[in-house]
């Protein structure tokens, strides 16, 4: 899994779209853990990477 990967899972019979936000290694076990975000299909937009600066000014957000 890589950051930005999207996939669909069924949870209790409901289809849910999930996006990988990041990963980290658990300190004690060394296991790789994925940080996921649930994506609503109705709210999802596709924006070219070159246009992100116009939507999110870099001075207001830290990564």
C-alpha positions as YAML, in Angstrom:
chain: A
units: angstrom
residues:
- id: 1
  name: UNK
  ca: [0.00, 0.00, 0.00]
- id: 2
  name: UNK
  ca: [1.21, 3.46, -0.88]
- id: 3
  name: UNK
  ca: [-0.02, 6.87, 0.22]
- id: 4
  name: UNK
  ca: [-2.90, 7.93, -2.03]
- id: 5
  name: UNK
  ca: [-4.00, 4.40, -2.92]
- id: 6
  name: UNK
  ca: [-7.79, 4.01, -2.90]
- id: 7
  name: UNK
  ca: [-9.76, 0.82, -2.57]
- id: 8
  name: UNK
  ca: [-13.27, -0.35, -1.76]
- id: 9
  name: UNK
  ca: [-14.20, -2.56, 1.17]
- id: 10
  name: UNK
  ca: [-17.51, -4.01, 2.32]
- id: 11
  name: UNK
  ca: [-18.25, -3.44, 6.00]
- id: 12
  name: UNK
  ca: [-21.49, -4.98, 7.27]
- id: 13
  name: UNK
  ca: [-22.74, -5.15, 3.69]
- id: 14
  name: UNK
  ca: [-22.04, -1.47, 2.99]
- id: 15
  name: UNK
  ca: [-19.53, -0.48, 0.29]
- id: 16
  name: UNK
  ca: [-16.97, 2.01, 1.64]
- id: 17
  name: UNK
  ca: [-14.18, 3.74, -0.32]
- id: 18
  name: UNK
  ca: [-10.96, 4.11, 1.68]
- id: 19
  name: UNK
  ca: [-7.81, 6.11, 0.94]
- id: 20
  name: UNK
  ca: [-4.37, 5.43, 2.42]
- id: 21
  name: UNK
  ca: [-3.28, 8.65, 4.13]
- id: 22
  name: UNK
  ca: [0.03, 7.32, 5.42]
- id: 23
  name: UNK
  ca: [1.84, 4.46, 7.10]
- id: 24
  name: UNK
  ca: [4.11, 3.99, 10.09]
- id: 25
  name: UNK
  ca: [5.87, 1.18, 11.93]
- id: 26
  name: UNK
  ca: [4.46, 0.25, 15.32]
- id: 27
  name: UNK
  ca: [7.15, 0.86, 17.91]
- id: 28
  name: UNK
  ca: [6.94, -2.39, 19.89]
- id: 29
  name: UNK
  ca: [6.06, -4.98, 17.24]
- id: 30
  name: UNK
  ca: [7.61, -3.37, 14.16]
- id: 31
  name: UNK
  ca: [4.37, -4.05, 12.31]
- id: 32
  name: UNK
  ca: [3.55, -1.64, 9.48]
- id: 33
  name: UNK
  ca: [0.30, 0.22, 10.21]
- id: 34
  name: UNK
  ca: [-1.80, 2.06, 7.61]
- id: 35
  name: UNK
  ca: [-3.62, 5.31, 8.39]
- id: 36
  name: UNK
  ca: [-6.86, 5.29, 6.41]
- id: 37
  name: UNK
  ca: [-9.51, 7.87, 5.56]
- id: 38
  name: UNK
  ca: [-13.06, 7.02, 4.53]
- id: 39
  name: UNK
  ca: [-13.96, 8.81, 1.30]
- id: 40
  name: UNK
  ca: [-17.52, 9.78, 0.42]
- id: 41
  name: UNK
  ca: [-18.11, 9.26, -3.30]
- id: 42
  name: UNK
  ca: [-20.49, 12.25, -3.35]
- id: 43
  name: UNK
  ca: [-17.80, 14.61, -2.02]
- id: 44
  name: UNK
  ca: [-14.79, 13.28, -3.91]
- id: 45
  name: UNK
  ca: [-13.13, 15.64, -6.38]
- id: 46
  name: UNK
  ca: [-10.15, 15.10, -8.67]
- id: 47
  name: UNK
  ca: [-7.73, 18.04, -8.78]
- id: 48
  name: UNK
  ca: [-4.47, 18.10, -10.75]
- id: 49
  name: UNK
  ca: [-1.48, 18.36, -8.41]
- id: 50
  name: UNK
  ca: [-0.37, 21.55, -10.12]
- id: 51
  name: UNK
  ca: [-3.62, 23.27, -9.10]
- id: 52
  name: UNK
  ca: [-3.48, 22.44, -5.37]
- id: 53
  name: UNK
  ca: [-1.63, 25.66, -4.49]
- id: 54
  name: UNK
  ca: [-4.67, 27.67, -5.58]
- id: 55
  name: UNK
  ca: [-6.96, 25.65, -3.29]
- id: 56
  name: UNK
  ca: [-4.72, 25.37, -0.23]
- id: 57
  name: UNK
  ca: [-2.29, 28.26, 0.40]
- id: 58
  name: UNK
  ca: [0.96, 26.77, 1.74]
- id: 59
  name: UNK
  ca: [1.29, 29.40, 4.49]
- id: 60
  name: UNK
  ca: [-1.79, 28.10, 6.31]
- id: 61
  name: UNK
  ca: [-1.08, 24.35, 6.31]
- id: 62
  name: UNK
  ca: [1.78, 22.17, 7.47]
- id: 63
  name: UNK
  ca: [2.50, 18.64, 6.37]
...
